[in-house]
Amino acid sequence: MKSVKVFSCAFIVLLVSVLFSNCTKDATGTVSPTEQVLIKTPWSIDYYFDAQDMTGTYTHSILLFSSTGAVGYQKSGKTVGGKWSRKVDAANNELIDLQFNTTDTDVMQLNRTWKLTDHTPSSLQFEQTDGADTVLFRLRVQ
């Protein structure tokens, strides 16, 4: 009788452990670590390369990410609104999609799905590849 109780208790503990250790939040109500980092602080565009170094184009620009999926691009007192989202592709790469509502060609260059390639506590680096061309984009904590 004692061994049945021990077995039952062990089984319950194992079942509870498995249930809680395998929990993953669904896509509708989760906030990934990358999302937490993005929405926590303003970001400056530290580097932008598209066939040539275009970082100077983005000097003094700031990106502000919201937990609601809104994103703002600020430069020279003007703000351009847009939306952003995060997903994970089949190769388990984190992707950030930026879509700004503008005709400003410099801001439109950010309208891409970016693959997160590197991150530190104070910077995030992304790339996007179109055929043979690779565009690099890095954000640094403001």
C-alpha positions as CSV (number, residue, x, y, z in Angstrom):
1,M,0.0,0.0,0.0
2,K,2.8,2.4,0.9
3,S,4.5,1.7,-2.5
4,V,1.2,2.6,-4.3
5,K,1.1,6.0,-2.5
6,V,4.7,6.7,-3.3
7,F,4.1,5.8,-6.9
8,S,1.0,7.9,-7.1
9,C,2.7,10.9,-5.6
10,A,5.7,10.5,-7.8
11,F,3.5,10.2,-10.9
12,I,1.6,13.4,-9.9
13,V,4.8,15.3,-9.3
14,L,6.2,14.1,-12.6
15,L,2.9,15.0,-14.4
16,V,2.9,18.5,-12.9
17,S,6.5,19.0,-13.8
18,V,6.0,18.0,-17.4
19,L,3.0,20.2,-17.8
20,F,4.7,23.3,-16.4
21,S,8.1,22.8,-18.0
22,N,6.6,22.4,-21.5
23,C,4.3,25.4,-21.3
24,T,4.8,27.8,-24.1
25,K,2.7,30.9,-24.4
26,D,0.7,31.2,-27.5
27,A,1.3,33.9,-30.2
28,T,-1.7,35.9,-29.1
29,G,-0.7,36.7,-25.6
30,T,3.1,36.4,-25.4
31,V,5.9,38.8,-25.1
32,S,9.2,37.4,-26.2
33,P,12.5,38.5,-24.6
34,T,13.2,40.4,-27.9
35,E,9.9,42.2,-27.7
36,Q,10.5,43.1,-24.1
37,V,13.8,44.6,-25.0
38,L,12.4,46.5,-28.0
39,I,9.5,48.1,-26.1
40,K,11.5,49.0,-23.0
41,T,13.5,51.9,-24.4
42,P,14.0,54.2,-27.4
43,W,16.5,53.0,-30.0
44,S,18.8,54.9,-32.3
45,I,19.8,53.6,-35.7
46,D,23.5,53.0,-35.2
47,Y,24.3,51.4,-38.6
48,Y,22.5,50.9,-41.9
49,F,24.2,49.4,-45.0
50,D,22.5,48.8,-48.3
51,A,25.1,48.4,-51.0
52,Q,26.9,51.3,-49.3
53,D,27.1,52.7,-45.8
54,M,23.9,54.8,-45.3
55,T,24.3,55.4,-41.6
56,G,24.5,59.1,-42.0
57,T,21.0,59.2,-43.4
58,Y,19.7,57.9,-40.1
59,T,21.8,60.1,-37.7
60,H,19.7,61.5,-34.9
61,S,16.8,59.2,-35.8
62,I,14.9,57.2,-33.1
63,L,12.7,54.2,-33.2
64,L,10.0,53.7,-30.5
65,F,8.3,50.3,-30.3
66,S,5.0,49.8,-28.5
67,S,3.6,46.6,-27.0
68,T,0.5,47.3,-29.1
69,G,2.4,46.7,-32.4
70,A,2.8,50.4,-33.2
71,V,6.2,51.8,-34.0
72,G,7.3,55.4,-34.4
73,Y,10.3,56.8,-36.4
74,Q,11.4,60.2,-35.1
75,K,13.9,62.6,-36.7
76,S,14.2,66.4,-36.7
77,G,11.0,66.8,-34.7
78,K,8.9,64.8,-37.1
79,T,7.3,61.4,-36.3
80,V,6.3,58.8,-38.8
81,G,3.9,56.1,-37.5
82,G,3.8,52.5,-38.5
83,K,3.4,49.0,-37.2
84,W,5.8,46.2,-36.3
85,S,5.5,42.5,-35.5
86,R,7.7,39.6,-34.5
87,K,7.6,36.1,-35.7
88,V,9.8,33.0,-35.8
89,D,10.5,31.3,-39.2
90,A,10.9,27.6,-39.9
91,A,14.7,27.8,-39.2
92,N,13.9,29.3,-35.7
93,N,15.2,32.8,-36.7
94,E,13.5,35.7,-35.0
95,L,12.0,38.1,-37.6
96,I,10.9,41.7,-37.0
97,D,8.6,43.2,-39.6
98,L,8.6,47.0,-39.9
99,Q,6.0,48.8,-42.0
100,F,5.9,52.6,-41.9
101,N,3.0,54.7,-43.4
102,T,5.1,57.2,-45.4
103,T,6.4,58.2,-48.8
104,D,9.7,59.3,-47.3
105,T,12.2,57.1,-49.1
106,D,14.7,57.0,-46.2
107,V,12.0,55.7,-43.8
108,M,10.6,53.4,-46.5
109,Q,14.1,51.6,-46.5
110,L,13.1,50.3,-43.1
111,N,10.0,48.6,-44.4
112,R,11.3,45.1,-44.5
113,T,11.2,41.8,-42.6
114,W,14.5,41.8,-40.7
115,K,16.2,38.7,-39.3
116,L,17.7,39.2,-35.9
117,T,21.4,38.2,-36.3
118,D,23.0,39.5,-33.1
119,H,22.0,41.1,-29.8
120,T,23.6,42.5,-26.7
121,P,21.9,44.2,-23.8
122,S,22.4,47.5,-25.6
123,S,22.1,46.7,-29.3
124,L,20.2,44.6,-31.8
125,Q,21.5,43.7,-35.3
126,F,19.3,42.7,-38.2
127,E,19.8,41.7,-41.8
128,Q,17.6,41.2,-44.8
129,T,18.7,39.4,-47.9
130,D,17.2,40.0,-51.4
131,G,18.9,37.7,-53.8
132,A,22.6,38.5,-53.7
133,D,22.2,41.8,-51.7
134,T,22.3,41.8,-48.0
135,V,21.1,44.9,-46.0
136,L,22.4,45.4,-42.5
137,F,20.6,47.4,-39.8
138,R,21.7,47.9,-36.2
139,L,19.8,49.5,-33.3
140,R,21.5,50.8,-30.2
141,V,19.8,51.9,-26.9
142,Q,19.2,55.6,-27.0
